[in-house]
Amino acid sequence: MNSSTADGRVSRPMLGILLKCISVVVFVGMQTAIKTGGEAIPAGEIVFFRSFFALIPVAIYLAWLGDLGTAMKTDDLPGHVVRGLVGVTSMGFGFFALTRLPYPEWITISYAAPLLTVVFAAVFLKEVVRLYRWSAAIVGLLGIVVVTLPSLSVTAEPLDDAELVGIGAALISATVAAIAMIQIRRLVRTEATATIVVYFSLTCSAIAAVSALIFPWVMPSPQQAAFLVVAGLCGGVGQLLLTSAYRYADASTVAPFEYTSMILAIAIGYFVFGEAVGLATLIGGGIVVSAGIFIIWREHRLGIERNRARGVSPPGG
């Protein structure tokens, strides 16, 4: 069901949710590639691969639309710079943590980002967050607790210093990622999707390249380079999908669907990294998925109710 928002955008929450879910799949592929090929590679170098090669799918998308010549036109250059700085900070801390923590632990901590987005959207964007959205976010958090309660890590051994630093970096990344989501939500009001992604990739590539002057870069092996290139390509596609999702739905609506990555994390952990799936993970994952399904059902019901209201209201009513 479609409706218009206060700023004139067409609100299509179901489409926004669908785009978000697809972007989650693509980003999980990116994360898996980074974890597989990014070991012993500096975070700044990983960010460069992620950002520079992301420009390839973006360029293809623009060429298909015939907008290659207009992608750089913007009315909010400072906003793009802020988006880039925030995004590269989140990626840097996140990739650093990803290469130092077990995948289930890292992805669990990253779930703090959509929860914080719900809060930030209500506080900074003044989006109306009703009880059902708050409830879905809380239920999702309870599901995460069920998964992590038996053991935060995939091992029961005490955390070493490297893991503690990784956890701290992951928490910082999640917080900054929530801020980045809010900034995207502001940019889509006036900026084209491709423009947002192009400026983001260019800004991150430039900052990551500058990091070479501060931290020595490591020459990746051919296999590592291949994984990092794939990560960049997935990052570009995922960013296009994610930015479009925020164009069609409120941040607080699409953010909880980040939890669908838990299902993929279970599969990847088992088939790629050889991690057994425990009962707590299955139960917690079911709770999180149920929360997402509940939001979809509520959006559908609200769409029906809005249509009925339009049918009985007089013009201008």
KEPATI-353370 format. One record per residue (C-alpha): x, y, z negated. Coordinates in pm, whole numbers, padded with zeros to 5 digits, always signed. Layout:
XYZ;...
***
This chain:
+00000+00000+00000;+00132+00343+00093;+00093+00676-00081;+00273+01009-00095;+00493+01130-00378;+00513+01482-00516;+00816+01558-00298;+00639+01450+00022;+00799+01108+00068;+00595+00805+00171;+00576+00570-00127;+00589+00204-00023;+00682+00019-00344;+00653-00332-00198;+00893-00246+00085;+01129-00084-00164;+01124-00400-00377;+01190-00621-00073;+01486-00408+00039;+01624-00415-00314;+01605-00794-00333;+01783-00835+00001;+02052-00591-00110;+02104-00800-00424;+02176-01108-00211;+02427-00915+00001;+02598-00760-00302;+02631-01099-00473;+02810-01219-00158;+03038-00916-00187;+03111-00988-00553;+03189-01353-00483;+03432-01252-00208;+03603-01003-00438;+03636-01252-00723;+03772-01515-00484;+04018-01293-00299;+04085-01008-00541;+04293-01186-00802;+04615-00995-00873;+04501-00715-00638;+04481-00365-00796;+04129-00230-00843;+04203+00077-00629;+04309-00145-00340;+03991-00353-00370;+03785-00033-00367;+03964+00075-00048;+03881-00252+00132;+03524-00236+00002;+03476+00123+00119;+03675+00139+00443;+03536-00178+00602;+03186-00084+00486;+03199+00184+00755;+03182-00084+01028;+02820-00197+00969;+02725+00164+00902;+02869+00271+01240;+02686-00015+01413;+02362+00090+01243;+02409+00451+01352;+02490+00351+01709;+02173+00140+01719;+01971+00440+01602;+02160+00678+01831;+02259+00892+01533;+02638+00866+01540;+02668+01236+01621;+02440+01352+01341;+02544+01127+01053;+02789+01384+00916;+02532+01663+00903;+02427+01732+00548;+02256+01999+00341;+02400+01872+00014;+02775+01818+00043;+02832+01866-00334;+02572+01599-00402;+02758+01354-00178;+03087+01434-00348;+02932+01368-00688;+02782+01044-00557;+03122+00937-00426;+03309+01019-00745;+03053+00842-00961;+03038+00544-00726;+03413+00495-00700;+03443+00515-01078;+03180+00246-01122;+03335+00025-00853;+03686+00065-00989;+03591-00039-01341;+03355-00308-01210;+03607-00473-00977;+03873-00458-01246;+03639-00643-01481;+03521-00888-01215;+03873-01016-01150;+03938-01062-01522;+03613-01209-01656;+03420-01530-01585;+03153-01457-01325;+02851-01535-01550;+02988-01304-01818;+03054-01021-01573;+02716-01039-01402;+02538-01056-01737;+02702-00734-01855;+02622-00569-01523;+02252-00617-01596;+02279-00319-01830;+02277-00092-01521;+01913-00141-01410;+01795-00118-01768;+01973+00213-01811;+01834+00328-01476;+01480+00290-01608;+01571+00516-01900;+01765+00768-01689;+01487+00785-01427;+01236+00877-01696;+01465+01130-01865;+01641+01300-01572;+01405+01248-01277;+01086+01277-01482;+00952+00962-01317;+00645+00817-01484;+00751+00490-01646;+00443+00317-01773;+00417+00041-02027;+00434-00244-01776;+00773-00125-01642;+00914-00082-01991;+00778-00427-02076;+00938-00584-01768;+01274-00428-01855;+01249-00553-02214;+01148-00902-02102;+01441-00907-01860;+01674-00810-02143;+01534-01091-02359;+01606-01333-02077;+01966-01213-02066;+01991-01262-02442;+01868-01619-02404;+02140-01684-02146;+02423-01524-02341;+02326-01612-02698;+02489-01958-02706;+02818-01815-02577;+02899-01487-02408;+03169-01653-02201;+03176-01982-02015;+03418-02104-02280;+03383-02112-02657;+03740-01994-02716;+03806-01655-02880;+03836-01365-02636;+04190-01255-02557;+04298-00893-02504;+04252-00914-02125;+03892-01029-02163;+03817-00760-02420;+03950-00495-02181;+03746-00654-01903;+03428-00640-02111;+03489-00273-02190;+03546-00198-01821;+03229-00385-01726;+03022-00184-01975;+03163+00144-01843;+03092+00031-01488;+02730-00056-01572;+02668+00282-01734;+02821+00477-01447;+02634+00258-01195;+02305+00365-01352;+02409+00728-01306;+02494+00651-00941;+02147+00505-00886;+01990+00824-01016;+02211+01034-00787;+02103+00822-00489;+01741+00882-00587;+01805+01257-00574;+01988+01246-00241;+01720+01050-00056;+01481+01340-00105;+01668+01547+00154;+01939+01327+00309;+01925+01046+00565;+02015+00695+00452;+02307+00666+00691;+02443+01007+00586;+02445+00903+00222;+02627+00579+00299;+02880+00740+00534;+02981+01007+00285;+02994+00750+00007;+03226+00520+00203;+03449+00808+00317;+03478+00953-00032;+03557+00618-00191;+03810+00529+00081;+03989+00862+00034;+04003+00831-00345;+04117+00468-00325;+04389+00559-00074;+04515+00833-00307;+04542+00573-00582;+04827+00420-00382;+05035+00721-00486;+04974+00633-00852;+04956+00254-00862;+05170+00028-00641;+04962-00166-00389;+05002-00540-00344;+05022-00693+00003;+04732-00944+00013;+04775-01285+00170;+04582-01350+00493;+04318-01539+00295;+04288-01261+00036;+04265-00999+00310;+03988-01195+00483;+03783-01213+00165;+03832-00843+00096;+03728-00750+00450;+03413-00962+00412;+03349-00785+00082;+03370-00450+00260;+03130-00556+00535;+02881-00686+00278;+02921-00366+00081;+02823-00152+00381;+02516-00360+00462;+02413-00376+00097;+02450-00001+00055;+02224+00070+00352;+01960-00162+00208;+01991-00023-00144;+01967+00340-00036;+01659+00260+00172;+01501+00086-00125;+01522+00406-00331;+01367+00597-00043;+01047+00395-00058;+01007+00330-00431;+01084+00486-00766;+01416+00393-00923;+01235+00255-01226;+01029+00027-00996;+01312-00134-00799;+01583-00138-01069;+01455-00444-01260;+01489-00657-00946;+01863-00653-00993;+01789-00951-01217;+01716-01172-00916;+02092-01202-00880;+02083-01436-01181;+01944-01714-00962;+02228-01668-00716;+02479-01649-01001;+02363-01991-01123;+02406-02143-00776;+02740-01977-00707;+02871-02061-01052;+02791-02428-00996;+02886-02477-00630;+03173-02229-00594;+03332-02197-00936;+03235-02538-01077;+03043-02402-01375;+02775-02626-01525;+02428-02479-01566;+02301-02504-01924;+01944-02521-02047;+01968-02172-02195;+02064-02033-01853;+01767-02201-01686;+01523-02077-01952;+01665-01724-01953;+01666-01712-01573;+01302-01817-01569;+01214-01534-01807;+01393-01278-01590;+01230-01402-01269;+00890-01394-01438;+00947-01030-01529;+01017-00949-01164;+00709-01134-01042;+00500-00943-01296;+00617-00610-01152;+00528-00723-00799;+00179-00824-00916;+00129-00494-01097;+00242-00292-00792;-00007-00484-00580;-00289-00419-00825;-00203-00050-00854;-00202-00020-00474;-00552-00168-00459;-00673+00067-00732;-00527+00373-00556;-00704+00278-00234;-01034+00236-00417;-00989+00574-00583;-00932+00741-00245;-01246+00575-00111;-01473+00721-00378;-01306+01060-00430;-01426+01366-00239;-01173+01554-00022;-00928+01735-00243;-01054+01542-00547;
***
